Amino acid sequence: MRTIKTEEITEVVSQLCKEAAYYLPEDVYEALKKGRETEESPVGRDVLDQIIKNAEIAKAEDRPYCQDTGLTIVFVEVGQDVHIEGGLLEDAINAGVAKGYVEGYLRKSVVAEPLFNRVNTQNNTPAVIYTSLVEGDKIHITVAPKGFGSENKSGLEMLVPADGVEGVKAAVMRIIKHADCNPCPPTVIGIGIGGTMDKAAYMSKKALLHRCDEHNPDPQYAKLEQELFEMINKTGIGPQLGGTTTTLAVHVEWGATHIAGLPVAVTICCHACRHASRTI
Amino acid sequence: MAEKIRITTPFTEEQSRKLKAGDSVLITGVIYSARDAAHKVMTEALDRGEKLPIDWHDQIVYYLGPTPAKPGDPIGSAGPTTSGRMDKYTPQMLDQGIKGMIGKGSRKPEVVESMKKNGVTYFAAVGGAAALIAKSIKKYEVIAYSELGPEALAALTVEDFPAIVVIDSEGNNFYEIGQKPYRKE
């Protein structure tokens, strides 16, 4: 049994909030540059130039890459041999988010209640926290702030088994086309297939953590990712103002489901596919 | 890219009607930021017959909620937000004399109709290029609704702020024009 103090968790989360907001992951940056090389639209190339320059400024000057520094999603993998001392894990994470967003000059974009009052909590808490128990005596934390321009265009369809692979592709394309130019393309697409409605949505979020140059270990799903990647890049949506670079990567996470079901969830992420991780 | 057109504020209907979808512009002068919450508050005030905190006649609205400024900076990161969320309020706001809107993403047909009627231009800035765009903003001053935090109504002094005309005052839409040659389905 290893003891980890909540203060340490708070400090790490606070650092990760700032890092995620300022530094675009290197694989996303490389995917943008690759898109710039192949983009056919001159306007599209100009947009990609601005996006690439923006990433460089944000990194060099420790500035938020986007003004929407997101609703903070935190994935926590807690080793079963860890004892957390000093309070609740969730409180420690939220304290870290508050500290990071205030100290890092990040925008506070969270309202406490969604419908009637919508009052800003002023420190970007509460975060959306997904905790899982794993082997070992460490805690692995990933902070993935999610902008809502793209979140608002995400979607889910409850297909049936008879819909099959073609049905899944059609559902994904309906969501992509409905989103059109609005979710700040070039996007990264996370797809969750299987589970329940909520599990599919969770998997679609988790899928965004894969590297842009990474492919599904299952060849059937890798093929599906590649086919969807090509279909999305043929829509003409491009980098916001038309072109051939609509998406940088498509990632699928799948899971067991019911004999009657085939849930498909699509989380659209803008080019600010931000996440930062650390192991304590 | 074609040569960029320089625009200065106040932005008149005459200036607006000259611009065409696809034109690349650089905006200099004072523009005003407002997004979801400020639009709700302003249209509610208009419904009650009250006066707005600023005269919107010949002005440009920027759909923006910036990050807080670091010490010594005029503003934090400051890219456009999704304009479509303001569509519900836009025809009423355009009737107040607004001649330009800066944001990102598509607009509803009723907004385009109101733009044609009022001679308004809709510009897009590059979504997510917030640290870069902030370089063209020299001053940020909250005018009203400070309680809304990043959603406050503010005056921004800008120099060579880069934008593209996506919907012109005749309703031509560059989102459609720009996509068409690259649609290969």
Interface residues (C-beta under 8 A of the other chain):
Chain A: E40 S41 P42 V43 G44 D46 V47 Q50 I51 K53 N54 I57 A58 E61 R63 P64 Y65 C66 Q67 D68 T69 Y105 L106 R107 K108 S109 R118 N120 Q122 G147 G149 N152 D180 C181 N182 C184 M231 K234 T235 G236 I237 G238 Q240 L241 G242 G243 T244 C270 H271 A272
Chain B: M1 G22 S24 A37 L64 G65 P66 T67 P68 A69 K70 G76 S77 A78 G79 T81 T82 G84 K104 G105 S106 A124 V126 G127 G128 A129 A130 A131 L132 I133 A134 K135 L148 G149 P150 P162 I164 V166 F174 Y175 I177 G178 Q179 K180 P181 Y182 R183 K184 E185
